[in-house]
Amino acid sequence: MGRCFQYLWNHEFKKHLLFLIAGILIIFSADTAAAEPAQDTSRMDIWCERMPFLCARRIKPTNTETPAPKPYIVGYTEYHDPLKGYNKCMFYFNDKLYRYGLIPVAKAYNKIMPDAAQTSVGNFFYNIKIPIYAVNHLLQLKPRLAGRNFMRLGINSTIGILGLFDPAKSWFSIEKQETHLDDTLAQYGIGYGMYIVLPIAGSSDLRGMVSGLTEYYLNPIVYLTEEPNTTLIQGYDYFQEFAPNAENYEILYDKSDDSYIFFRNFYLQGVLRDEDF
């Protein structure tokens, strides 16, 4: 474990990892485009071949009395995981950080911070990131949703006092329309690449990691504040999203037979489900 820490915290790590992942994502996307014929409608079949446990829900029962088998995400171990050595090292590092750092702080935060205050904090951070969601909706050719985002931004930034409150929803029934670069890339046929565990953030994939890095620098907070305040504010944004569900991590971890495989497959199931629908 000590060697893992030394490797993960090396100051050159982030730069090399970013270059590596960007290269792999480009190569993977190109290979995928070349491998799939223009009229091929069997993308899910490729997923099923790699991860058959995800496809149980697609099997239609032969009669009404025998339902299709449910996916068993913990037991599947054959998914090709080229970064498994690094991923497991980072996963267990994150686990220690969660258990002995973030989760105890999150429990105290949930007890001290009233629900209404937590909601207002979440509203504020959501509001300041609305331009990111609007731009992605435009890139997805969904101008109506982009317009709704801009309406929410205008209403909540003024009547809602810098986004602390949500009159756009409560008074005008304008619901949140959140989307990310990850969704935009998926819409244009760019695959998720491969599974990767990120420091602190946890389960992700190459496409999601590129999305997160890009949106980090598109966040208005980066241009409205200076370091170290920028990192502290964005860190608090991550924490306030993590805190309400912190205890769920411990429950899932303790009930899983193989925690790394469980969280990996659970994450990938969500990725493939979202792309399928």
ABEGO torsion letter per residue (X at the ends): XAAAAAAAABAAAAAAAAAAAAAAAAAAAAAAAAABBAABAAAAAAAAAABAAAAAAABBBABAABBBBBBBAAABAABBBAAAAAAAAAAAAAAAAAAAAAAAAAAAAAAABBAAAAAAAAAAAAAAAAAAAAAAAAAAGBAAAAAAAAAAAAAAAAAAGGGABBAAAAAAGBBBBBBBAAAAAAAAGBBAGBBBBBBGAEBBBAAAAAAAAAAAAABAAAAABBOAAAAAAAAAAAAAAAAAAAAAAAAAAAABABAAAAAAAAAAAAAAAAAAX
